[in-house]
Amino acid sequence: MKAVVVSAHGGPEVLTLAELPDPVPAEGEVLIRVKAFGLNHAEAYMRSGAWGEVAAVPGIECAGVVEADPSGRLPSGSRVVAILGGMGRTRNGSYAELVTVPATNVVAVHSSLGWADLAAVPEVYATAWSGLFGNLDLRAGETIVVRGATSALGQAAVGLAVDHGAAVVATTRNPAHVPLLKELGAVEVLIDDGALAVQVAERGIAVDAVFDVVGNKVLRDSLAVVQPRGRVCQLGFLGGFEPVRDFNPISDLPSGVRFSFFGSAFVLGTPAFPLTDVPLNRIYAKIGAGALRARPTRVFRFDEVVEAHRVMEAGEALGKMVVVLG
């Protein structure tokens, strides 16, 4: 099979097209013929070496058809999506014509959406849904700040929260992106200067929850954004991996505020966080009906993966990008 491999840790140019033996599914695995895969910042981190030694073939999600399922649960030819399960990290990932995935991380899909549209959904929407309704227990009528809202994950969170009946305050560092976030349903857009708590207080916004994709760099500020009994969930590191220096719960964690973290790459599909909890087919139905906006912003060919990573790292995507095979 053809696959993209990480030839050495480094920039996008280390991604190389290669011929590898076809993988064979073991018991508890599903062999998938990949039709398309989404692009994720996690893959850039793995490629660069930021997460240490990882599998040669990157890719943490895909959409495709079942080539073989030793258990017989999924007939050959079934349309599926697959997320994580060690793909790209502890086992070869989805930047390939074929990939084996733990059965717990494979979901049969019943949508008529095209491959590019199917591949734009699994990782960001499963993560956004888990953060919003698992960690934050978001309820209709509440006000939530989505910090880092122009990212693919942030946009998914905005869409799901609005669809759920929450009032969304979205943030961006670029004023030019305000119209995009308004189109997604945000009632207000704040320009993130690193001091959102001040802006929220000045506007008199009572914030129930924060969905934070920016990460450690703004953690103290995010904790100060919510009102007493508020919730904050961190789900990304767009601001970098530098640890929060001298963090002291006594002074930095406001009384009554609940802080949690959701690392989808390490837990989705495990017994504690089963993928069956995420209503992916319901999400696809809403996308098909136009209730959720989740179409890819750019679609690349398999031989354009290097350029796709360059665009992703330059912050030029403004949403989810995918690669289509064939």
BELCORVEN-V897252 format. One line per field, one symbol per residue. ss: DSSP state (h for helix, s for strand, l for the rest). Layout:
BEGIN
ss=???
END
This chain:
BEGIN
ss=lssssslllllhhhssssslllllllllssssssssssllhhhhhhhhllllllllllllssssssssslllllllllssssslllslllsllllslssssshhhsssllllllhhhhhllhhhhhhhhhhhhhhlllllllsssssllllhhhhhhhhhhhhhllssssssllhhhhhhhhhllllssssllllhhhhhhhhlllllsssslllhhhhhhhhhhlllllssssllllllllllllllhhhhlllllssssllhhhhllsllslhhhllhhhhhhhhhhllllllllsssshhhhhhhhhhhhlllllllssssll
END
